[in-house]
């Protein structure tokens, strides 16, 4: 059995490959999603502790883990690494495509949300548009508790409730699907009259290039939080062909 962590564009790609290859797998996400069933696929959702994951692996006789989860799911990556090491299970990381850094006076790269807050203070930002998702609301609370911030989150009831539970005011929440291109981002910047944008380096799956282009065209400061590194024990692949080769080596 293969355990696939998804909930992302990459997760869908890997699931499609496994369906085509007729390999049995379990698709796992942190929160419930609509999952298109397949004869060789099972689905589950919910966060794992190390003990929970170890028990699940033993019960399901998991022999390989495919990690196609979000690049900023650091806790999950670490949990997978720890349990996989103890169970001697190989892990393949299906990674996103990332582009080289864009060098521009309005583009600023930082290593963490704490560093992002420091940069925002240096820039003396008046109105921040945070495109970092609902999970970033708590880490950014020291900033938005005192400053004007609008968070764009997915238009899901679970995301809205999670945002409100942090104490963030409803007027500071914008529910909107990303990915409509540079024009969408420019209109948002202009309509909200923001002077700073915060996003994560989630690669092109996270529509980073559109955000960068919109920031440059509107001359708006854009702060990009760099993605965390994945554990060194993970075998990294970027394409279905590379995945197939690793599966032949580690699993088939």
Buried (B, 14 or more C-beta within 10 A) or exposed (E): BBBBBBBBBBBBBBBEBBBEBEBEBBBBBBEEEEBEEBEEBBBBEEEBEBEEBBEBBEEBEBBBBBBBBBBBBBEBBBBBBBBBEEBEBBBBBBBBEBEEEBEEEBBBBBEEBBBBBEBBEEBEBEEBBBBBBBBBBBBBBEBBEEBEBBBBBEEBEEBBEBBEEBEBEEEBBBBEEBEEEBEBBBEBBEEBEBBBBBBBBBBEBBBBBBBBBBBBEBEBBBBBBBBBEBBEEBBBBBEBEBBBEBBEEBEE
